[in-house]
Amino acid sequence: QLKGVISIITIAELCVGYYNVNKPNEKDEYISNLYSQDNYIIVNLERIIADQSAKIRSETNLRLPDCIIVAASLHEKASLLISNDEKFKRAENLIKVCTSEEFCKNYLSSNTES
């Protein structure tokens, strides 16, 4: 079974969209659903992740929020990071990075064929 690792930064970024379209109730429902799912690990910002984020920033020059996402993935020992943001490729020496399309094509299809 697949497990998704979601950084608290990603949660904040998702919330922006709901606020932009003035749908805070739908945001609350979506976030509650994320937290209630067993197949998601929500990673809060802890000191160890903050420190690792700073190190990643110094090595990759990614923006700090993106570094926090990478650090959260590494902290939870995620096997890959899925993002359509090309900048995450700068962290490929730390974690495998793929787009959502690549993930569906290369990982989901191979798991459903068995």
MOPAC internal coordinates of N, CA, C and O (Angstrom, degrees):
PM7 1SCF
backbone

  N    0.0000 0     0.00 0     0.00 0    0    0    0
  C    1.4588 1     0.00 0     0.00 0    1    0    0
  C    1.5339 1   109.62 1     0.00 0    2    1    0
  O    1.2310 1   121.24 1   -45.76 1    3    2    1
  N    1.3045 1   115.23 1   134.24 1    3    2    1
  C    1.4646 1   120.64 1   178.71 1    5    3    2
  C    1.5183 1   110.91 1   -76.65 1    6    5    3
  O    1.2310 1   121.07 1   -36.89 1    7    6    5
  N    1.3223 1   115.56 1   143.11 1    7    6    5
  C    1.4671 1   121.71 1   173.28 1    9    7    6
  C    1.5122 1   107.68 1  -122.91 1   10    9    7
  O    1.2310 1   120.92 1   -43.24 1   11   10    9
  N    1.3148 1   115.85 1   136.76 1   11   10    9
  C    1.4556 1   121.07 1   177.49 1   13   11   10
  C    1.5124 1   110.58 1  -102.02 1   14   13   11
  O    1.2310 1   120.90 1   -43.93 1   15   14   13
  N    1.3183 1   115.89 1   136.07 1   15   14   13
  C    1.4613 1   122.19 1   176.05 1   17   15   14
  C    1.5204 1   106.73 1  -102.50 1   18   17   15
  O    1.2310 1   120.77 1   -55.28 1   19   18   17
  N    1.3179 1   116.13 1   124.72 1   19   18   17
  C    1.4630 1   120.85 1  -178.13 1   21   19   18
  C    1.5181 1   108.84 1  -124.54 1   22   21   19
  O    1.2310 1   121.02 1   -60.13 1   23   22   21
  N    1.3153 1   115.66 1   119.87 1   23   22   21
  C    1.4627 1   121.21 1   177.11 1   25   23   22
  C    1.5274 1   109.90 1   -74.10 1   26   25   23
  O    1.2310 1   120.80 1   -30.23 1   27   26   25
  N    1.3120 1   116.08 1   149.77 1   27   26   25
  C    1.4589 1   120.79 1   176.01 1   29   27   26
  C    1.5310 1   110.34 1   -59.58 1   30   29   27
  O    1.2310 1   120.15 1   153.49 1   31   30   29
  N    1.3245 1   117.32 1   -26.51 1   31   30   29
  C    1.4696 1   121.95 1   175.67 1   33   31   30
  C    1.5297 1   109.70 1   -64.98 1   34   33   31
  O    1.2310 1   120.31 1   138.72 1   35   34   33
  N    1.3134 1   117.02 1   -41.28 1   35   34   33
  C    1.4613 1   121.00 1   177.67 1   37   35   34
  C    1.5221 1   110.42 1   -63.91 1   38   37   35
  O    1.2310 1   120.29 1   140.36 1   39   38   37
  N    1.3297 1   117.04 1   -39.64 1   39   38   37
  C    1.4677 1   120.82 1   176.36 1   41   39   38
  C    1.5293 1   109.32 1   -58.76 1   42   41   39
  O    1.2310 1   120.39 1   133.36 1   43   42   41
  N    1.3308 1   116.85 1   -46.64 1   43   42   41
  C    1.4698 1   120.95 1   179.61 1   45   43   42
  C    1.5272 1   110.65 1   -60.56 1   46   45   43
  O    1.2310 1   120.46 1   137.47 1   47   46   45
  N    1.3326 1   116.72 1   -42.53 1   47   46   45
  C    1.4621 1   120.31 1   179.66 1   49   47   46
  C    1.5270 1   111.36 1   -64.29 1   50   49   47
  O    1.2310 1   120.12 1   141.10 1   51   50   49
  N    1.3265 1   117.38 1   -38.90 1   51   50   49
  C    1.4614 1   120.81 1   176.62 1   53   51   50
  C    1.5270 1   111.23 1   -63.96 1   54   53   51
  O    1.2310 1   120.64 1   140.54 1   55   54   53
  N    1.3153 1   116.38 1   -39.46 1   55   54   53
  C    1.4708 1   120.95 1  -179.35 1   57   55   54
  C    1.5241 1   111.96 1   -62.69 1   58   57   55
  O    1.2310 1   120.10 1   145.82 1   59   58   57
  N    1.3176 1   117.41 1   -34.18 1   59   58   57
  C    1.4660 1   121.03 1   179.57 1   61   59   58
  C    1.5260 1   110.37 1   -55.28 1   62   61   59
  O    1.2310 1   120.39 1   136.08 1   63   62   61
  N    1.3150 1   116.86 1   -43.92 1   63   62   61
  C    1.4651 1   120.76 1  -179.94 1   65   63   62
  C    1.5195 1   112.32 1   -58.89 1   66   65   63
  O    1.2310 1   120.53 1   137.37 1   67   66   65
  N    1.3163 1   116.59 1   -42.63 1   67   66   65
  C    1.4645 1   120.02 1   178.73 1   69   67   66
  C    1.5264 1   111.25 1   -65.93 1   70   69   67
  O    1.2310 1   120.40 1   140.06 1   71   70   69
  N    1.3183 1   116.84 1   -39.94 1   71   70   69
  C    1.4656 1   119.61 1   177.43 1   73   71   70
  C    1.5224 1   111.22 1   -67.17 1   74   73   71
  O    1.2310 1   120.24 1   144.10 1   75   74   73
  N    1.3211 1   117.16 1   -35.90 1   75   74   73
  C    1.4683 1   120.55 1   179.44 1   77   75   74
  C    1.5226 1   112.48 1   -61.87 1   78   77   75
  O    1.2310 1   120.49 1   147.57 1   79   78   77
  N    1.3232 1   116.67 1   -32.43 1   79   78   77
  C    1.4723 1   120.57 1   178.87 1   81   79   78
  C    1.5278 1   111.93 1  -103.28 1   82   81   79
  O    1.2310 1   120.94 1  -166.90 1   83   82   81
  N    1.3367 1   115.80 1    13.10 1   83   82   81
  C    1.4671 1   122.88 1   175.57 1   85   83   82
  C    1.5348 1   112.61 1    55.12 1   86   85   83
  O    1.2310 1   121.10 1  -128.67 1   87   86   85
  N    1.3363 1   115.50 1    51.33 1   87   86   85
  C    1.4685 1   120.61 1   178.62 1   89   87   86
  C    1.5255 1   110.39 1  -128.45 1   90   89   87
  O    1.2310 1   120.37 1  -117.74 1   91   90   89
  N    1.3424 1   116.89 1    62.26 1   91   90   89
  C    1.4701 1   119.07 1  -177.84 1   93   91   90
  C    1.5279 1   113.70 1   -64.22 1   94   93   91
  O    1.2310 1   119.70 1   149.49 1   95   94   93
  N    1.3267 1   118.17 1   -30.51 1   95   94   93
  C    1.4697 1   119.54 1   179.38 1   97   95   94
  C    1.5251 1   111.13 1   -67.28 1   98   97   95
  O    1.2310 1   120.70 1   139.46 1   99   98   97
  N    1.3289 1   116.27 1   -40.54 1   99   98   97
  C    1.4627 1   119.68 1   177.08 1  101   99   98
  C    1.5262 1   110.46 1   -66.00 1  102  101   99
  O    1.2310 1   120.79 1   144.05 1  103  102  101
  N    1.3337 1   116.10 1   -35.95 1  103  102  101
  C    1.4695 1   120.90 1   176.58 1  105  103  102
  C    1.5204 1   109.68 1   -59.83 1  106  105  103
  O    1.2310 1   120.69 1   131.44 1  107  106  105
  N    1.3343 1   116.29 1   -48.56 1  107  106  105
  C    1.4653 1   120.34 1  -178.88 1  109  107  106
  C    1.5245 1   111.37 1   -59.82 1  110  109  107
  O    1.2310 1   120.81 1   138.68 1  111  110  109
  N    1.3231 1   116.06 1   -41.32 1  111  110  109
  C    1.4632 1   120.51 1   179.40 1  113  111  110
  C    1.5359 1   110.65 1   -65.05 1  114  113  111
  O    1.2310 1   120.56 1   136.35 1  115  114  113
  N    1.3249 1   116.54 1   -43.65 1  115  114  113
  C    1.4637 1   121.24 1  -179.76 1  117  115  114
  C    1.5301 1   110.90 1   -62.98 1  118  117  115
  O    1.2310 1   120.79 1   133.21 1  119  118  117
  N    1.3333 1   116.09 1   -46.79 1  119  118  117
  C    1.4644 1   120.41 1  -178.76 1  121  119  118
  C    1.5303 1   110.48 1   -64.95 1  122  121  119
  O    1.2310 1   120.19 1   137.36 1  123  122  121
  N    1.3243 1   117.25 1   -42.64 1  123  122  121
  C    1.4715 1   120.54 1   177.27 1  125  123  122
  C    1.5201 1   110.67 1   -59.01 1  126  125  123
  O    1.2310 1   120.82 1   139.33 1  127  126  125
  N    1.3188 1   116.03 1   -40.67 1  127  126  125
  C    1.4600 1   120.78 1   179.01 1  129  127  126
  C    1.5292 1   110.84 1   -63.73 1  130  129  127
  O    1.2310 1   120.28 1   136.84 1  131  130  129
  N    1.3377 1   117.07 1   -43.16 1  131  130  129
  C    1.4636 1   119.85 1   177.88 1  133  131  130
  C    1.5226 1   111.28 1   -58.20 1  134  133  131
  O    1.2310 1   120.81 1   133.12 1  135  134  133
  N    1.3243 1   116.06 1   -46.88 1  135  134  133
  C    1.4626 1   120.46 1  -177.38 1  137  135  134
  C    1.5234 1   112.57 1   -68.53 1  138  137  135
  O    1.2310 1   119.98 1   156.59 1  139  138  137
  N    1.3169 1   117.64 1   -23.41 1  139  138  137
  C    1.4651 1   119.57 1  -177.61 1  141  139  138
  C    1.5305 1   113.05 1   -88.94 1  142  141  139
  O    1.2310 1   119.87 1   171.29 1  143  142  141
  N    1.3123 1   117.86 1    -8.71 1  143  142  141
  C    1.4602 1   121.78 1  -178.14 1  145  143  142
  C    1.5274 1   111.15 1   -83.37 1  146  145  143
  O    1.2310 1   120.67 1   -45.46 1  147  146  145
  N    1.3098 1   116.33 1   134.54 1  147  146  145
  C    1.4668 1   121.20 1   178.13 1  149  147  146
  C    1.5265 1   112.87 1   -74.52 1  150  149  147
  O    1.2310 1   120.35 1   160.28 1  151  150  149
  N    1.3233 1   116.94 1   -19.72 1  151  150  149
  C    1.4644 1   118.89 1  -175.85 1  153  151  150
  C    1.5303 1   113.24 1   -92.39 1  154  153  151
  O    1.2310 1   120.21 1  -169.09 1  155  154  153
  N    1.3349 1   117.21 1    10.91 1  155  154  153
  C    1.4621 1   121.42 1   173.97 1  157  155  154
  C    1.5197 1   109.95 1  -121.15 1  158  157  155
  O    1.2310 1   121.35 1   -41.41 1  159  158  157
  N    1.3183 1   115.02 1   138.59 1  159  158  157
  C    1.4614 1   121.33 1   172.55 1  161  159  158
  C    1.5207 1   106.01 1  -112.27 1  162  161  159
  O    1.2310 1   120.41 1   -63.73 1  163  162  161
  N    1.3296 1   116.82 1   116.27 1  163  162  161
  C    1.4613 1   121.87 1   178.36 1  165  163  162
  C    1.5254 1   107.04 1   -93.14 1  166  165  163
  O    1.2310 1   120.69 1   -57.87 1  167  166  165
  N    1.3315 1   116.29 1   122.13 1  167  166  165
  C    1.4598 1   121.24 1  -175.97 1  169  167  166
  C    1.5208 1   109.70 1  -104.67 1  170  169  167
  O    1.2310 1   121.07 1   -63.63 1  171  170  169
  N    1.3267 1   115.56 1   116.37 1  171  170  169
  C    1.4602 1   121.10 1   176.77 1  173  171  170
  C    1.5218 1   110.24 1   -80.54 1  174  173  171
  O    1.2310 1   120.87 1   -15.88 1  175  174  173
  N    1.3002 1   115.94 1   164.12 1  175  174  173
  C    1.4621 1   120.93 1  -179.42 1  177  175  174
  C    1.5235 1   109.00 1   -83.61 1  178  177  175
  O    1.2310 1   121.21 1   -70.75 1  179  178  177
  N    1.3179 1   115.28 1   109.25 1  179  178  177
  C    1.4593 1   122.17 1   177.52 1  181  179  178
  C    1.5191 1   108.75 1  -111.26 1  182  181  179
  O    1.2310 1   120.77 1   -12.71 1  183  182  181
  N    1.3117 1   116.14 1   167.29 1  183  182  181
  C    1.4639 1   120.46 1  -177.69 1  185  183  182
  C    1.5259 1   112.33 1   -57.38 1  186  185  183
  O    1.2310 1   120.06 1   137.38 1  187  186  185
  N    1.3207 1   117.50 1   -42.62 1  187  186  185
  C    1.4672 1   120.30 1  -178.56 1  189  187  186
  C    1.5306 1   110.95 1   -63.61 1  190  189  187
  O    1.2310 1   120.49 1   142.32 1  191  190  189
  N    1.3359 1   116.66 1   -37.68 1  191  190  189
  C    1.4631 1   120.47 1   178.26 1  193  191  190
  C    1.5262 1   110.10 1   -71.64 1  194  193  191
  O    1.2310 1   120.20 1   141.95 1  195  194  193
  N    1.3272 1   117.22 1   -38.05 1  195  194  193
  C    1.4675 1   120.83 1   176.97 1  197  195  194
  C    1.5241 1   110.48 1   -60.85 1  198  197  195
  O    1.2310 1   120.65 1   136.18 1  199  198  197
  N    1.3255 1   116.36 1   -43.82 1  199  198  197
  C    1.4618 1   120.39 1  -179.95 1  201  199  198
  C    1.5251 1   111.09 1   -65.67 1  202  201  199
  O    1.2310 1   120.75 1   135.38 1  203  202  201
  N    1.3196 1   116.18 1   -44.62 1  203  202  201
  C    1.4630 1   119.72 1   179.26 1  205  203  202
  C    1.5324 1   110.32 1   -64.28 1  206  205  203
  O    1.2310 1   120.32 1   144.66 1  207  206  205
  N    1.3298 1   116.99 1   -35.34 1  207  206  205
  C    1.4670 1   121.47 1   177.47 1  209  207  206
  C    1.5192 1   111.14 1   -61.90 1  210  209  207
  O    1.2310 1   120.77 1   138.36 1  211  210  209
  N    1.3222 1   116.13 1   -41.64 1  211  210  209
  C    1.4673 1   120.48 1   178.66 1  213  211  210
  C    1.5254 1   110.57 1   -63.08 1  214  213  211
  O    1.2310 1   120.72 1   138.61 1  215  214  213
  N    1.3281 1   116.22 1   -41.39 1  215  214  213
  C    1.4711 1   120.51 1   178.71 1  217  215  214
  C    1.5278 1   110.28 1   -64.12 1  218  217  215
  O    1.2310 1   120.69 1   136.19 1  219  218  217
  N    1.3293 1   116.29 1   -43.81 1  219  218  217
  C    1.4642 1   120.89 1   179.27 1  221  219  218
  C    1.5283 1   110.17 1   -62.53 1  222  221  219
  O    1.2310 1   120.62 1   139.25 1  223  222  221
  N    1.3238 1   116.41 1   -40.75 1  223  222  221
  C    1.4722 1   120.22 1   178.73 1  225  223  222
  C    1.5212 1   110.64 1   -60.80 1  226  225  223
  O    1.2310 1   120.58 1   136.93 1  227  226  225
  N    1.3303 1   116.49 1   -43.07 1  227  226  225
  C    1.4679 1   119.56 1  -179.11 1  229  227  226
  C    1.5295 1   111.70 1   -66.54 1  230  229  227
  O    1.2310 1   120.32 1   151.74 1  231  230  229
  N    1.3274 1   116.99 1   -28.26 1  231  230  229
  C    1.4667 1   121.03 1  -177.86 1  233  231  230
  C    1.5274 1   113.67 1   -88.54 1  234  233  231
  O    1.2310 1   120.33 1   150.85 1  235  234  233
  N    1.3380 1   116.97 1   -29.15 1  235  234  233
  C    1.4705 1   119.97 1  -171.38 1  237  235  234
  C    1.5229 1   114.14 1  -115.78 1  238  237  235
  O    1.2310 1   120.51 1   161.57 1  239  238  237
  N    1.3248 1   116.63 1   -18.43 1  239  238  237
  C    1.4637 1   122.23 1  -174.54 1  241  239  238
  C    1.5304 1   112.40 1    61.75 1  242  241  239
  O    1.2310 1   120.29 1  -157.49 1  243  242  241
  N    1.3259 1   117.04 1    22.51 1  243  242  241
  C    1.4632 1   120.95 1   171.21 1  245  243  242
  C    1.5211 1   108.51 1   -70.68 1  246  245  243
  O    1.2310 1   120.56 1   -22.47 1  247  246  245
  N    1.3183 1   116.54 1   157.53 1  247  246  245
  C    1.4634 1   119.91 1   174.38 1  249  247  246
  C    1.5342 1   108.35 1   -65.26 1  250  249  247
  O    1.2310 1   121.12 1   -30.31 1  251  250  249
  N    1.3127 1   115.47 1   149.69 1  251  250  249
  C    1.4643 1   120.15 1  -174.91 1  253  251  250
  C    1.5340 1   113.22 1   -56.44 1  254  253  251
  O    1.2310 1   118.47 1   136.01 1  255  254  253
  N    1.3456 1   120.52 1   -43.99 1  255  254  253
  C    1.4750 1   117.86 1   177.82 1  257  255  254
  C    1.5331 1   112.67 1   -57.84 1  258  257  255
  O    1.2310 1   120.54 1   142.19 1  259  258  257
  N    1.3276 1   116.57 1   -37.81 1  259  258  257
  C    1.4669 1   119.93 1   177.93 1  261  259  258
  C    1.5243 1   111.11 1   -67.49 1  262  261  259
  O    1.2310 1   120.61 1   143.55 1  263  262  261
  N    1.3184 1   116.43 1   -36.45 1  263  262  261
  C    1.4710 1   120.75 1   176.84 1  265  263  262
  C    1.5248 1   110.92 1   -64.19 1  266  265  263
  O    1.2310 1   120.48 1   143.10 1  267  266  265
  N    1.3243 1   116.69 1   -36.90 1  267  266  265
  C    1.4688 1   120.58 1   178.02 1  269  267  266
  C    1.5263 1   109.81 1   -64.87 1  270  269  267
  O    1.2310 1   120.44 1   140.82 1  271  270  269
  N    1.3227 1   116.77 1   -39.18 1  271  270  269
  C    1.4673 1   120.62 1   177.47 1  273  271  270
  C    1.5311 1   110.21 1   -63.57 1  274  273  271
  O    1.2310 1   120.20 1   135.67 1  275  274  273
  N    1.3179 1   117.23 1   -44.33 1  275  274  273
  C    1.4729 1   120.99 1   177.89 1  277  275  274
  C    1.5270 1   109.95 1   -62.73 1  278  277  275
  O    1.2310 1   120.36 1   133.59 1  279  278  277
  N    1.3247 1   116.91 1   -46.41 1  279  278  277
  C    1.4692 1   120.98 1  -178.71 1  281  279  278
  C    1.5274 1   111.37 1   -62.29 1  282  281  279
  O    1.2310 1   120.27 1   140.26 1  283  282  281
  N    1.3182 1   117.09 1   -39.74 1  283  282  281
  C    1.4722 1   120.41 1   178.09 1  285  283  282
  C    1.5243 1   110.13 1   -63.05 1  286  285  283
  O    1.2310 1   120.55 1   139.09 1  287  286  285
  N    1.3198 1   116.55 1   -40.91 1  287  286  285
  C    1.4716 1   120.77 1   178.26 1  289  287  286
  C    1.5236 1   111.12 1   -63.24 1  290  289  287
  O    1.2310 1   120.91 1   135.76 1  291  290  289
  N    1.3201 1   115.87 1   -44.24 1  291  290  289
  C    1.4646 1   120.32 1   178.80 1  293  291  290
  C    1.5268 1   111.24 1   -66.01 1  294  293  291
  O    1.2310 1   120.54 1   139.23 1  295  294  293
  N    1.3198 1   116.58 1   -40.77 1  295  294  293
  C    1.4666 1   121.77 1  -179.45 1  297  295  294
  C    1.5327 1   110.93 1   -58.67 1  298  297  295
  O    1.2310 1   120.91 1   141.74 1  299  298  297
  N    1.3242 1   115.87 1   -38.26 1  299  298  297
  C    1.4700 1   120.73 1  -179.24 1  301  299  298
  C    1.5287 1   112.55 1   -91.92 1  302  301  299
  O    1.2310 1   120.90 1  -172.60 1  303  302  301
  N    1.3438 1   115.89 1     7.40 1  303  302  301
  C    1.4679 1   121.97 1   177.91 1  305  303  302
  C    1.5358 1   112.51 1    58.02 1  306  305  303
  O    1.2310 1   121.23 1  -139.38 1  307  306  305
  N    1.3305 1   115.24 1    40.62 1  307  306  305
  C    1.4650 1   120.40 1   176.45 1  309  307  306
  C    1.5250 1   109.08 1   -64.54 1  310  309  307
  O    1.2310 1   120.53 1   -36.05 1  311  310  309
  N    1.3091 1   116.58 1   143.95 1  311  310  309
  C    1.4623 1   120.05 1  -179.31 1  313  311  310
  C    1.5212 1   112.05 1   -80.70 1  314  313  311
  O    1.2310 1   120.15 1   157.41 1  315  314  313
  N    1.3223 1   117.31 1   -22.59 1  315  314  313
  C    1.4548 1   120.44 1   175.87 1  317  315  314
  C    1.5145 1   110.62 1  -158.68 1  318  317  315
  O    1.2310 1   121.47 1   -17.93 1  319  318  317
  N    1.3203 1   114.79 1   162.07 1  319  318  317
  C    1.4604 1   122.43 1   178.52 1  321  319  318
  C    1.5226 1   106.86 1  -114.43 1  322  321  319
  O    1.2310 1   120.67 1   -54.74 1  323  322  321
  N    1.3219 1   116.33 1   125.26 1  323  322  321
  C    1.4601 1   121.34 1  -178.94 1  325  323  322
  C    1.5201 1   108.50 1  -102.86 1  326  325  323
  O    1.2310 1   121.09 1   -58.94 1  327  326  325
  N    1.3232 1   115.51 1   121.06 1  327  326  325
  C    1.4640 1   120.84 1   177.91 1  329  327  326
  C    1.5176 1   109.21 1  -157.79 1  330  329  327
  O    1.2310 1   121.03 1   -35.03 1  331  330  329
  N    1.3115 1   115.63 1   144.97 1  331  330  329
  C    1.4578 1   120.51 1   174.17 1  333  331  330
  C    1.5222 1   111.25 1   -91.90 1  334  333  331
  O    1.2310 1   120.56 1  -176.34 1  335  334  333
  N    1.3162 1   116.54 1     3.66 1  335  334  333
  C    1.4632 1   122.36 1   178.10 1  337  335  334
  C    1.5274 1   108.32 1   -87.84 1  338  337  335
  O    1.2310 1   120.81 1   -68.44 1  339  338  337
  N    1.3099 1   116.05 1   111.56 1  339  338  337
  C    1.4676 1   122.04 1  -176.16 1  341  339  338
  C    1.5280 1   113.37 1   -58.81 1  342  341  339
  O    1.2310 1   120.29 1   154.66 1  343  342  341
  N    1.3315 1   117.06 1   -25.34 1  343  342  341
  C    1.4685 1   119.63 1  -177.65 1  345  343  342
  C    1.5244 1   112.17 1   -60.52 1  346  345  343
  O    1.2310 1   120.30 1   152.59 1  347  346  345
  N    1.3271 1   117.03 1   -27.41 1  347  346  345
  C    1.4648 1   119.63 1  -179.59 1  349  347  346
  C    1.5272 1   112.11 1   -63.45 1  350  349  347
  O    1.2310 1   120.07 1   161.81 1  351  350  349
  N    1.3169 1   117.48 1   -18.19 1  351  350  349
  C    1.4704 1   120.45 1   177.20 1  353  351  350
  C    1.5269 1   110.76 1   -59.51 1  354  353  351
  O    1.2310 1   120.37 1   157.44 1  355  354  353
  N    1.3451 1   116.89 1   -22.56 1  355  354  353
  C    1.4717 1   120.25 1   177.65 1  357  355  354
  C    1.5285 1   111.83 1   -64.54 1  358  357  355
  O    1.2310 1   120.22 1   162.99 1  359  358  357
  N    1.3236 1   117.19 1   -17.01 1  359  358  357
  C    1.4663 1   121.36 1  -178.72 1  361  359  358
  C    1.5262 1   112.18 1  -101.04 1  362  361  359
  O    1.2310 1   120.15 1  -168.61 1  363  362  361
  N    1.3219 1   117.32 1    11.39 1  363  362  361
  C    1.4708 1   120.04 1  -176.11 1  365  363  362
  C    1.5176 1   113.92 1   -63.75 1  366  365  363
  O    1.2310 1   119.74 1   160.29 1  367  366  365
  N    1.3217 1   118.10 1   -19.71 1  367  366  365
  C    1.4653 1   118.91 1   175.42 1  369  367  366
  C    1.5293 1   111.01 1   -75.17 1  370  369  367
  O    1.2310 1   120.23 1   169.23 1  371  370  369
  N    1.3381 1   117.17 1   -10.77 1  371  370  369
  C    1.4647 1   122.07 1  -179.92 1  373  371  370
  C    1.5270 1   112.77 1  -105.17 1  374  373  371
  O    1.2310 1   120.63 1   143.39 1  375  374  373
  N    1.3305 1   116.40 1   -36.61 1  375  374  373
  C    1.4630 1   121.73 1  -176.64 1  377  375  374
  C    1.5234 1   108.70 1  -153.50 1  378  377  375
  O    1.2310 1   120.66 1   -34.00 1  379  378  377
  N    1.3144 1   116.35 1   146.00 1  379  378  377
  C    1.4693 1   120.26 1   177.08 1  381  379  378
  C    1.5264 1   108.08 1   -67.15 1  382  381  379
  O    1.2310 1   120.83 1   -46.53 1  383  382  381
  N    1.3361 1   116.03 1   133.47 1  383  382  381
  C    1.4614 1   122.23 1  -178.39 1  385  383  382
  C    1.5231 1   108.52 1  -120.16 1  386  385  383
  O    1.2310 1   120.50 1   -45.35 1  387  386  385
  N    1.3358 1   116.65 1   134.65 1  387  386  385
  C    1.4582 1   120.09 1   174.85 1  389  387  386
  C    1.5198 1   109.74 1  -144.53 1  390  389  387
  O    1.2310 1   120.81 1   -20.77 1  391  390  389
  N    1.3200 1   116.06 1   159.23 1  391  390  389
  C    1.4600 1   120.86 1   176.50 1  393  391  390
  C    1.5260 1   108.56 1   -80.00 1  394  393  391
  O    1.2310 1   120.66 1   -12.98 1  395  394  393
  N    1.3214 1   116.35 1   167.02 1  395  394  393
  C    1.4641 1   119.49 1   178.04 1  397  395  394
  C    1.5306 1   110.34 1   -63.31 1  398  397  395
  O    1.2310 1   120.54 1   143.70 1  399  398  397
  N    1.3246 1   116.57 1   -36.30 1  399  398  397
  C    1.4673 1   120.00 1   178.02 1  401  399  398
  C    1.5286 1   110.93 1   -64.66 1  402  401  399
  O    1.2310 1   120.51 1   135.58 1  403  402  401
  N    1.3291 1   116.63 1   -44.42 1  403  402  401
  C    1.4712 1   120.50 1   178.05 1  405  403  402
  C    1.5248 1   110.65 1   -62.35 1  406  405  403
  O    1.2310 1   120.52 1   140.09 1  407  406  405
  N    1.3230 1   116.61 1   -39.91 1  407  406  405
  C    1.4592 1   120.37 1   179.36 1  409  407  406
  C    1.5273 1   110.45 1   -61.75 1  410  409  407
  O    1.2310 1   120.66 1   131.54 1  411  410  409
  N    1.3260 1   116.34 1   -48.46 1  411  410  409
  C    1.4688 1   119.90 1  -179.42 1  413  411  410
  C    1.5256 1   111.32 1   -62.42 1  414  413  411
  O    1.2310 1   120.96 1   137.99 1  415  414  413
  N    1.3033 1   115.76 1   -42.01 1  415  414  413
  C    1.4673 1   121.01 1  -177.14 1  417  415  414
  C    1.5242 1   112.29 1   -71.80 1  418  417  415
  O    1.2310 1   120.31 1   134.73 1  419  418  417
  N    1.3258 1   117.02 1   -45.27 1  419  418  417
  C    1.4648 1   120.91 1  -171.56 1  421  419  418
  C    1.5198 1   114.97 1   -93.78 1  422  421  419
  O    1.2310 1   120.07 1   152.52 1  423  422  421
  N    1.3124 1   117.48 1   -27.48 1  423  422  421
  C    1.4644 1   119.44 1  -174.30 1  425  423  422
  C    1.5196 1   112.35 1  -109.31 1  426  425  423
  O    1.2310 1   120.29 1   133.02 1  427  426  425
  N    1.3146 1   117.04 1   -46.98 1  427  426  425
  C    1.4599 1   118.70 1  -178.60 1  429  427  426
  C    1.5190 1   111.38 1   -69.08 1  430  429  427
  O    1.2310 1   120.06 1   137.65 1  431  430  429
  N    1.3174 1   117.49 1   -42.35 1  431  430  429
  C    1.4660 1   119.61 1  -178.52 1  433  431  430
  C    1.5250 1   111.35 1   -65.20 1  434  433  431
  O    1.2310 1   120.06 1   143.30 1  435  434  433
  N    1.3336 1   117.49 1   -36.70 1  435  434  433
  C    1.4680 1   119.39 1   179.35 1  437  435  434
  C    1.5223 1   111.54 1   -71.58 1  438  437  435
  O    1.2310 1   119.93 1   151.39 1  439  438  437
  N    1.3387 1   117.74 1   -28.61 1  439  438  437
  C    1.4663 1   120.79 1   178.46 1  441  439  438
  C    1.5212 1   112.05 1   -78.90 1  442  441  439
  O    1.2310 1   119.54 1   152.65 1  443  442  441
  N    1.3293 1   118.48 1   -27.35 1  443  442  441
  C    1.4576 1   120.26 1  -178.41 1  445  443  442
  C    1.5221 1   112.40 1   -86.07 1  446  445  443
  O    1.2310 1   120.23 1   163.61 1  447  446  445
  N    1.3318 1   117.17 1   -16.39 1  447  446  445
  C    1.4626 1   120.57 1  -179.51 1  449  447  446
  C    1.5206 1   112.35 1   -78.80 1  450  449  447
  O    1.2310 1   119.48 1   162.49 1  451  450  449
  N    1.3210 1   118.60 1   -17.51 1  451  450  449
  C    1.4642 1   121.02 1  -176.87 1  453  451  450
  C    1.5010 1   111.90 1   -75.40 1  454  453  451
  O    1.2310 1   120.10 1   180.00 1  455  454  453

